[in-house]
C-alpha cells in the first residue's frame, strides 16, 4: 500500500514508513535519544529530499519523545530543574540552527552539509564512546571498577564555573554555564540535521557530569521534546518543508515503538547501554561515509530558485 507525500512530492509505502518509525521509536525509548539521527538518514536513503526529511523528522522526534517523557516522569527518573537549563540553551541553539539551515538551502549546499556533518560528527562521537565502553568492560572483566573513582572534592574545572546550582534529582552541584553551552550546541545540531541530539546529550551528561544513566534518559527526552517541537514550528513557518502526511505516519509508528523501548530499558545495564549506543552511532556514520563514494544515479540536477517559484 502506497501513499503520496504532498511536500516530498513522491509516493511511498505505508508499511515501510511504519516499520522504520516503529523500530526507531523503540531505540528512542531504550537509549533516551530522539531517534532522528537514524530516521533522517533512513528517509534520505528512501529518496525523501533532505530538507523535507530533516524538518518532518523533527515532528516525529517530538511526538515519540512525549511518550517517553511521560514514562520516565511516572518513574520519577526525570530532573525537571536540569531539564529547564537544557531546554533554555536548546531553544537558543535551535533558532540559530534553523537560520543556518535556511541559509545553506538558499545556497544549494544543504545536502552536502548534512552528509559531511553526519560522517564527521558520528565518527568522532561514536569512536570515543566505543573506546570508553570497551575500556570499561575490560576493566570489569579484570575485576577492576569500570571507572576510577574521584577522590572527594575533585571535579572538572568546568563544574566550578560561576552560577553553580544544585540538582537534587541528578545528585549534581555544578555551574549551569557548561550545561547550557552543551544544550545550545545540541539544539543547533538538532535543527540542522533533524536529530534530537540525545546521542550527544546522553553520553555528555554521563561522562562529563557523572549523572546516573537512569536520570539522564528521561531528562534527555524532556529536552528533546521541547527543542524539537520548536524546530518543527520554525521549519514549517520559515521554509514550509514539513510533510504532514509523512509526519503522521512517522509519529504513529514512533509512539508505539517508544513504549516498548522504555520498558526494555529497565533490563539494560550501564556498560551494555554505552556499547550498543556507540555501535549504533558508528554504523550510521559509516553508512553516510559510504554514500559519499557512491556515484549518484543522476549526476546533474536542476534547482529552481525560490524567488522564481
Buried (B, 14 or more C-beta within 10 A) or exposed (E): EEEEBEBBEBEBEBEBBBEBBBBBBBBBBBBBBBBBBBBBBBBBEBEBBBBBBBBBBBBBBBBBBBBBBBBBBEEEBBBEBBBBBBBBBBBBBBBBBBBBBBEBBEEEEBBEBBBBBBBEBBBEBBBBBBEBBBEBBEBEEEEEEBBEEEEEEEEEEBBEBEEEEEBEBBEBEBBBBBBBBBBBBBBBBBBBBBBBBBBBBBBBBBBBBBBBBBBBBBBBBBBBBBBBBBBBBBBBEBBEBBBEBBBBBBBBBBBBBBBBBBEEBEEBEBBEBBBBBBEBBBEBBBBBBEBEEEEEEEEEEEEEEEEEE
